Amino acid sequence: MPLCPTYFGWRTKVSLMDTNKLAKLTTESVNPQSIEIDRWHPLEIVRLMNREDQQVIQAVARAELQIARTVELVEDAFRTGGRLIYMGAGTSGRLGVLDASECPPTFSTPPEMVVGFIAGGDTALRRAIEGAEDSPELGASDLAQLNLNPRDVVVGIATSGRTPYVMGGMSYARSVGAHTVAVVCNAGSEMEALCDVVICAIVGPEIVSGSTRLKAGTATKLILNSITTAAMIRIGKTYGNLMVDVRATNKKLIARSRRLVRMLTGLSDAAADELLARADGIVKVAIVMHHRQTDAHMATQLLELEGGHLRKVIGDVPVQALSSP
């Protein structure tokens, strides 16, 4: 079988030093628990995966202080008009793009508030783009097109802690004064020198050596969930644990919006629908209209004066327990 044509191209440029560095990464090492996994029954494989995944929770817990510090940076960015920008390659890039894409429908944020970049562009979401992650220049140019500024926070996601695309972006971010955060799964990584905060989740070797879409990917997803969710809560996107900053734009969200209004006003379905109609489908505005006995325009202004924090406008109100779904 002929060798891949690219074998004698850029792949041969990988030095012995690079190979040795990769071999020392925890995420590239061989897991002794799964040496003969190819002989196992499916149930045995699933059980091992489940046992190994327990380590992920512990690894993320050990990074709680660093995650919380990142939340503070992101909260400050959002309050001053800055943005959260994720950068990564492969699985890391896909997870960043996923988290960014989930913010607008979940928290009614503008798409430019949380942005995700993956090496190789959108095509790389579905198909690997050979060599894209090896270009630091590409990482820098992706950020340059955003007109990056000191109010922004750039989170570089790289399990290895040494992906050139991400490191190029982080170097550029530092050059313009933006805050930088690394999400990695190996201690003492090269990215540490480029970051204000390092979130390091040591999950141990994967059950399939080097397949970092497994434990490392799960740890990354948990970390990104924490960063955006906590930051959104801090800037007033929830009332208690209720996701009140939502617009009724489809059947599911219409039902959720009605339920939220009922829970925080005690109104009937019909009255909640009528209130939402006058509030242009904006849940927080509808709730303020009810409790402050005002119109949509004034309710919007009251929310703006308090930075969007519903509790600061209506105070503590009882949450109605609803039996209907």
Helices and strands as residue ranges (DSSP letters): G 5-8, G 10-13, H 16-23, G 26-28, G 32-34, G 37-39, H 42-61, H 64-79, E 84-88, H 90-107, E 114-118, G 122-125, G 132-134, H 136-144, E 153-157, H 164-175, E 179-184, G 190-194, E 197-200, H 215-234, H 251-265, H 269-278, H 283-292, H 296-305, H 310-314
